[in-house]
């Protein structure tokens, strides 16, 4: 069994609940951990996150958890991969999601969220998932309803999600938190293995990582609970090198 301390919020007060999840009823989705991003800062943080994500995914896979790689808009790269063929072969299901009305985001990313000293130019440089995250033949590969088809085929009830970015793809993709919760999966974000697109020069005018924490708390309040990678791997939660704030 997998044992997690799930953190959620009611009226913004943190609440910790311990649950046990059956590995074969659990999947982990890796969201948009591309080889490159249009924002140089985002690209660097993905590269920093990736080894820890690979460690966690390896451990979960070994415990019987289904791993799904979702590097959106790059799947032509994976046409011949067994996991891509397996995902496409999952029977299509009639997917109806309940509507979830969310309040305004706590951080303003209307400028794209680039936090670099010199703002980067928006373009689409991604071609595949970053190489240091291993893709095994038994892993799924998808970026749309095909992910939900595979989850349903495998009898998955619980989904962990990690990768980037919380305030964009993590919640908004067809396989993201809003959709997963809307169709009835139990979902938890791995909160130390994610990032946001947020420019500290925008409201609420806090540093990048505080902005990330604010969005994590928003997810915990309105969408789903969160866990940290050390609950599986031991040690301490991941922290970016540029995040100089004291650890909890």
Phi, psi and omega in degrees: 000151174260128179248125183235144169263102185271123180257123176230180183221136170237121186055033174074000176273129183291138178229128181253128179230129179270130178226154173249128179247138177285124184305316184287351175257014186235142174231157173235128180252130177256111189263118166052040174275071186287166175289337179203153177231157180294336178265123183298322178296318178297319178300316181295320181289325174299315180297326179286323179290324195303315181300320179292321176300317180297321177299314182294316180297320179299315179295316180294318178301315180297337179271357178104008180280139176284127179258131178234124178265127183229070175274087190308146174065018177232012193288348173299332177299333189251017185308319184265003180286139178305321182292331176287316179297319179298317181295317180293334181277350178296136182303136177290138179242158177277105188261115175240124180249137176292147181284132178244113179270118182253144174288170180304147178296150180281348177234144183268116178241025182296339178272007181099337174088011178289124184258011182289156178301313173256114183305138181274159180271130181292128173201182184243085184271352187287140179232342184190177171287148179303139192295332187282000170264113185292139173246116180263159183301330182276357180278147173278155176222118181193167181214019184210213177300340179301328177295314180294325176300315181293318178302317181293316179302321184274000180070032181286135177247332187238138182227127167265142177227141180211169181117210186225158346251145187308313188275003180231269188289322182303319179268333194257347181294162176301338177253012184277182189299315183301315181292315182299315178295320182296332179262003169105006176283149169277123189237145171220132174275136172276096196289339178271354181244051179209180182204171174236159165265104182208131179258120184297348177278001178249163179303139011267021173064048175242171179292162185307315187283328172295321174301320177297318178297322179297321180286325174301315179296325176298315177299315180297329182280319191248346187233299187199164177284174179228160173228179173234154187295334181294343178294340175255316189267344186080184181073219181243158174301153176295144174218132180298147180300325182281351179274099185266007179291148178301143174288158176298000000 
